[in-house]
Amino acid sequence: MPLLSLGRPKMVEPLLITPTELRQHHYCPRVVFFERCTPVRRRETILMTHGREKHQTELVRERRRTLSRYELTEGERRYEVRLTNHALGVTGELDLLIVDGARAFPVEFKHTSRLPDPGHKLQLCAYALLVEAELGLLCPHGYWHSSRTRQTHMVLFDTRLRNRTRAAIQVVRGFILAEQCPSPTAQTVKCLECELRNFCGDTL
């Protein structure tokens, strides 16, 4: 009888989600579910393509600007910073990180005329938690910049937002691991323009 190999047990990598998925979850939990747990793939719309192009243009422009819009006199800019923390369960690429000594300020660029909503704040705070966990820097607040209105908004990473972000991470990871379809958004007006609306069947 052949001997069985008793090697080390295979390590299972923990599920990682992205800060972007936290924002999508706030918009509608089913967006994340369909992308992660089903073979459904979202088709990129013209607006998505346009937004991505504007996003790249804004990053190029940022390299020529001063730090005055962030009310900072000095700091090191780090672009497209990729971070992963398995304990947190999050991985992602941050648009811009401004490092000033032991402090750091994550920055996100969006091509929209709207103000940052709770989903955007969750996304930005998740990046802050990643920076603190992986780089050992303190993130008291971050910045959310609209390339359409040219306005920059400061987002304070207070205890309430940090707790909400950690809770949202666990919720999203939970329904992905369970492959359990969450309830849709309560704002059915969002469903009218959603490219995934045909897959829900219980919203409109």
C-alpha positions, 0 to 999 in steps of 0.5 A, a space after each residue: 500500500 502506498 504511503 500517504 504524504 503528510 505534508 503541511 496543510 494547504 493554507 487558504 488565502 483570506 478573502 480580500 475585498 477592495 475599497 471600491 467594493 465598499 462604495 459599490 455596496 453602499 450604492 447597491 449591495 447586489 452590484 458586488 454580489 453579482 460581480 463576485 458570486 455570479 458569472 455576470 459581468 458589467 459592461 463598461 458604458 460610455 460614461 464609465 470610459 469617459 470617467 476613467 479617461 478623465 481620472 487619468 488626466 487628473 492624475 497627470 495634472 496633479 503632478 504639476 500642482 502645489 499642495 495648497 488645495 490640501 492646506 499643506 506646505 510640504 509632503 511627499 506625493 506617492 501615486 497609485 499606491 497598492 496596499 494589501 492587509 490580510 487581517 483587515 481583509 482589504 486590498 486596493 490601489 490608492 490614487 494618491 497618498 501625501 506623506 508628511 512625516 509620520 502622517 499621511 493623507 489619502 486622496 481620491 479623484 472623482 469625475 462628478 459634480 456631486 458631493 462625496 456621499 457616505 459610500 465615497 467616505 467608506 472607500 476613502 476611510 478603507 484606504 486610510 485603514 490600509 495605510 495605517 496597517 501597512 505603512 504605520 502612518 497616522 491618517 487623521 483625514 483624507 481628501 476627495 477631489 472632484 475633477 468636474 467642479 474643481 473642489 476638494 473636500 476634506 474627509 475626517 476619519 473619526 471613530 464613527 466613520 472608522 467603525 462604520 468602515 470596519 463593519 461594512 468590510 465584514 458585511 461585504 466579506 460575509 455575503 461573498 463567503 456565504 454566496 448569499 444574495 443581499 437585499 437590493 437598494 431601497 432607492 429603486 430609482 437607481 435601478 432604472 439606470 443600472 446595467 444589472 437590473 435584468 438580473 435582479 427580477 424583484 426590483 422593478 
